[in-house]
Amino acid sequence: MNNLVAIETIFVDLLFWGVLAAVIFFWTEIIGKQKWARLAGAAGMALGFVGSIGAMVMRYYYAGYPPLSNLFESLLGLIFALLGIYLFIEWRMKPKYFGAAAAPMAFLLIGFASILPARLKDAHPLMPALQSYWLKIHVSLMLISYAAFFLAFGAAVVYLILHARNKRDEQGGGTGGGTLALEGGSTFGQTRTQSTALAFFDEITYRLILLGFPVLALGIITGGIWANAAWGTYWSWDPKETWSLITWLVYAGYLHARTTRDWRDQRSAIFAIVGFVSVLVTYLGVNYLAQGLHTYGSLL
Amino acid sequence: MSTATQSQEKPANGSPASGGASWASFIRFWSSVKLGITLILAIAMGSILGTLVPQGDPSGVMNSPMSDQAKQILLAIGAHNVYYSWWFLSLLAVFFFNLAMSTWFVCLPRLRVALKPPRPMAESSQERMHPDRLALPTVEQDKLIAVLRANRFRVFAFPNGQIVADKGRASKFSALITHIGLFTILIGGLASGLMGFKSQAPLFVGQEVPVNEIVKVAHQQGSLAAGHYNWSVGLEKFWMDYYNPDTVRQFYSNLTIKRPGHPPETHQIYVNKPLRIDGVTFYQSFWGVGGAKLSIGESSRMVDMENAERFKLQGSISRRVDIGTGQYFLYLPDQRSPLQVIDLNTFQPVAVLDKGQSTTLSGEKVTFSEPALYSGLQVKADPGIPIVYAGFFTVVLGVALAFISHRQIWLSRRENGEYLLSGVANRGRFTFQQELLKIRSQLGTTA
């Protein structure tokens, strides 16, 4: 058992150092314009990903329950999902600067996880209400949606920074809209300009929210089904429930504003940031706001 | 044609021809997405209030550290019961009205347009309207069509050499399906409220209660609830499993169900495993110490004890009892503590009894057998559940469809035999651009 805890610690260290290295490499990429730095950064993120998997597997193995029941375990799951989505986007689209937004967020989460007091960190046996197969399903769906929203937030911030820089450079030139112009029919491929980067970050924010939104819906719904089996009611306006609904509503507002009124540019990015604040309250803030079913203060 | 860039605030069939301008503007206002967003954000704000102010009875607000004026305002607007306050429910009603209007007057017409095959477009309009354009090498039309089909486009070819293709129409159903799902949840929720009941029953071991009695004390009962059950539920056994002496692993109750025409049946329930019988569901919900089992002299009896909160003994229970000629106060802090006995004539503690211990009080032999635990059942009937769940999954299906991008492309043949390829995607424009490039390279390399 102690050996297993030690191995878990090694994996958490791997996660920590991998992501820290990624942060440094990605910022080297920005400052020094080094191409290799970006690859090294992605490699650091991949190492961190392996570390997060290893740590979760070890905990599942020695604790004997899905590692999703306390704050440390949920942070581990969130980082795992965040790195997974990041690596997928990196592999498919090879965007510039995206790693520089994703890595610091992952690093902050690991830093937060490592300073938690033991009572929120160590494995504890599951209380009766949590002994259900819905634990795996509900919590992992929520964490995947949070991860998508975290990355959407990062992309929105990069968008706003690039946008501000563009504005400064071009003195109010065109916003967004990197286009595939007619290239005389001879050259293949695409030239990446700053405005295509801008269009990319606008697009990726949108798509990440489009990913997180149904997953959040499914997460809330599986939570409702679980609550109906455990407490006899699928919705009880518990603060955490309510905040997850608020988050869902904010993103619903974002999607409506965007798809039907063609809200792009900064307004859309700012909406994404408001959504992220709501995610933070749902994930962490609620526990300080009020006593509810999700704090498991009472018997169940 | 680009549905994404047209002004879409106008409902498609809000024709003012006969009904007059007021009807058209009524529809335009109530079906508008702007109103929808405003209502969504207002509902979110109301919900936030409910997570900041203690919900339930007004005492939560009264006991919080606030000025009296603030408390009065909060109570006046029903902030202690936000989700059932008149204004929150009205907000929901208005929202669903807006949702119905926009589904009928915006979503459906738009869907009808989107499902039509794209119309051919002149080359000049392509250049004017589509930012994403590529010139394709000279290529046979058949081959072009084959490549588009291989990329899973639906292709329409016109005699003049124009080709129109589209893909991902499923995404256009997203809004409609999501909205239908939300209505289904609403209907299910109303069914839950009107046709269901929710009650609680603390049962001691050996106790048997007719289900009708449980329904009678329901704290929530719909006006259309079935309400008549001619059978009973009893508690045969209640126990806990421990990880260690301080940590409960699970709570179990064995329930006996007696229905006319059926042999009695026993079912085990525990947290996360309710029992459902004839539309009534029993949940293991709470538990407590409700009294002490004593034997006094020759007879053994269960002494019902009350919550001792009024003696400032929180969480514990107590009872005044007469034993022989004396009066005694029994006090039990929790289910693992010894029973404390206080003589009410002298106000002196006279005995502290562990489980199974005896003492003599007013000449009678009194034995504390064990604390009497009750198992708290949550009992409810909820015919809305299947409807709500159907709505849940409809919503998920709808919002998942939104991830698909609807892509439309146009190809015009130029005089030199080349094609101009251009198009629009309602989302995923970056990936769409990659796809156009891929199509071109597929044509280029195989030419």
HADDOCK unambig.tbl for C-alpha pairs under 7 A between the chains (distance, minus, plus):
assign (segid A and resid 127 and name CA) (segid B and resid 248 and name CA) 6.92 0.50 0.50
assign (segid A and resid 127 and name CA) (segid B and resid 249 and name CA) 5.96 0.50 0.50
assign (segid A and resid 128 and name CA) (segid B and resid 249 and name CA) 5.78 0.50 0.50
assign (segid A and resid 128 and name CA) (segid B and resid 250 and name CA) 4.97 0.50 0.50
assign (segid A and resid 128 and name CA) (segid B and resid 271 and name CA) 5.97 0.50 0.50
assign (segid A and resid 129 and name CA) (segid B and resid 271 and name CA) 5.92 0.50 0.50
assign (segid A and resid 129 and name CA) (segid B and resid 272 and name CA) 6.43 0.50 0.50
assign (segid A and resid 132 and name CA) (segid B and resid 272 and name CA) 6.47 0.50 0.50
assign (segid A and resid 179 and name CA) (segid B and resid 131 and name CA) 5.69 0.50 0.50
assign (segid A and resid 179 and name CA) (segid B and resid 132 and name CA) 5.53 0.50 0.50
assign (segid A and resid 180 and name CA) (segid B and resid 131 and name CA) 6.77 0.50 0.50
assign (segid A and resid 180 and name CA) (segid B and resid 132 and name CA) 4.66 0.50 0.50
assign (segid A and resid 180 and name CA) (segid B and resid 133 and name CA) 5.89 0.50 0.50
assign (segid A and resid 180 and name CA) (segid B and resid 433 and name CA) 6.92 0.50 0.50
assign (segid A and resid 181 and name CA) (segid B and resid 131 and name CA) 6.86 0.50 0.50
assign (segid A and resid 181 and name CA) (segid B and resid 132 and name CA) 6.09 0.50 0.50
assign (segid A and resid 181 and name CA) (segid B and resid 133 and name CA) 5.59 0.50 0.50
assign (segid A and resid 181 and name CA) (segid B and resid 134 and name CA) 6.74 0.50 0.50
assign (segid A and resid 182 and name CA) (segid B and resid 133 and name CA) 5.50 0.50 0.50
assign (segid A and resid 182 and name CA) (segid B and resid 134 and name CA) 4.96 0.50 0.50
assign (segid A and resid 182 and name CA) (segid B and resid 135 and name CA) 6.25 0.50 0.50
assign (segid A and resid 183 and name CA) (segid B and resid 134 and name CA) 6.91 0.50 0.50
assign (segid A and resid 184 and name CA) (segid B and resid 135 and name CA) 6.91 0.50 0.50
assign (segid A and resid 185 and name CA) (segid B and resid 134 and name CA) 6.95 0.50 0.50
assign (segid A and resid 185 and name CA) (segid B and resid 135 and name CA) 4.71 0.50 0.50
assign (segid A and resid 185 and name CA) (segid B and resid 136 and name CA) 6.24 0.50 0.50
assign (segid A and resid 185 and name CA) (segid B and resid 137 and name CA) 6.94 0.50 0.50
assign (segid A and resid 189 and name CA) (segid B and resid 437 and name CA) 6.97 0.50 0.50
assign (segid A and resid 200 and name CA) (segid B and resid 430 and name CA) 6.40 0.50 0.50
assign (segid A and resid 203 and name CA) (segid B and resid 428 and name CA) 6.45 0.50 0.50
assign (segid A and resid 203 and name CA) (segid B and resid 429 and name CA) 6.96 0.50 0.50
assign (segid A and resid 203 and name CA) (segid B and resid 430 and name CA) 6.91 0.50 0.50
assign (segid A and resid 207 and name CA) (segid B and resid 428 and name CA) 6.89 0.50 0.50
assign (segid A and resid 210 and name CA) (segid B and resid 402 and name CA) 6.95 0.50 0.50
assign (segid A and resid 210 and name CA) (segid B and resid 403 and name CA) 5.58 0.50 0.50
assign (segid A and resid 211 and name CA) (segid B and resid 403 and name CA) 6.68 0.50 0.50
assign (segid A and resid 214 and name CA) (segid B and resid 396 and name CA) 5.73 0.50 0.50
assign (segid A and resid 214 and name CA) (segid B and resid 399 and name CA) 5.27 0.50 0.50
assign (segid A and resid 214 and name CA) (segid B and resid 400 and name CA) 5.30 0.50 0.50
assign (segid A and resid 217 and name CA) (segid B and resid 396 and name CA) 6.11 0.50 0.50
assign (segid A and resid 218 and name CA) (segid B and resid 396 and name CA) 6.13 0.50 0.50
assign (segid A and resid 221 and name CA) (segid B and resid 392 and name CA) 6.31 0.50 0.50
assign (segid A and resid 229 and name CA) (segid B and resid 272 and name CA) 5.28 0.50 0.50
assign (segid A and resid 229 and name CA) (segid B and resid 273 and name CA) 6.55 0.50 0.50
assign (segid A and resid 229 and name CA) (segid B and resid 274 and name CA) 6.51 0.50 0.50
assign (segid A and resid 230 and name CA) (segid B and resid 271 and name CA) 5.67 0.50 0.50
assign (segid A and resid 230 and name CA) (segid B and resid 272 and name CA) 4.14 0.50 0.50
assign (segid A and resid 230 and name CA) (segid B and resid 273 and name CA) 6.97 0.50 0.50
assign (segid A and resid 231 and name CA) (segid B and resid 283 and name CA) 6.83 0.50 0.50
assign (segid A and resid 231 and name CA) (segid B and resid 285 and name CA) 6.49 0.50 0.50
assign (segid A and resid 232 and name CA) (segid B and resid 283 and name CA) 6.43 0.50 0.50
assign (segid A and resid 232 and name CA) (segid B and resid 378 and name CA) 6.95 0.50 0.50
assign (segid A and resid 239 and name CA) (segid B and resid 51 and name CA) 5.16 0.50 0.50
assign (segid A and resid 242 and name CA) (segid B and resid 47 and name CA) 6.56 0.50 0.50
assign (segid A and resid 246 and name CA) (segid B and resid 44 and name CA) 5.08 0.50 0.50
assign (segid A and resid 249 and name CA) (segid B and resid 40 and name CA) 6.18 0.50 0.50
assign (segid A and resid 249 and name CA) (segid B and resid 44 and name CA) 6.63 0.50 0.50
assign (segid A and resid 250 and name CA) (segid B and resid 41 and name CA) 6.81 0.50 0.50
assign (segid A and resid 253 and name CA) (segid B and resid 37 and name CA) 5.35 0.50 0.50
assign (segid A and resid 253 and name CA) (segid B and resid 40 and name CA) 6.74 0.50 0.50
assign (segid A and resid 260 and name CA) (segid B and resid 8 and name CA) 6.38 0.50 0.50
assign (segid A and resid 261 and name CA) (segid B and resid 8 and name CA) 6.87 0.50 0.50
assign (segid A and resid 289 and name CA) (segid B and resid 52 and name CA) 6.59 0.50 0.50
assign (segid A and resid 290 and name CA) (segid B and resid 51 and name CA) 6.98 0.50 0.50
assign (segid A and resid 299 and name CA) (segid B and resid 286 and name CA) 6.90 0.50 0.50
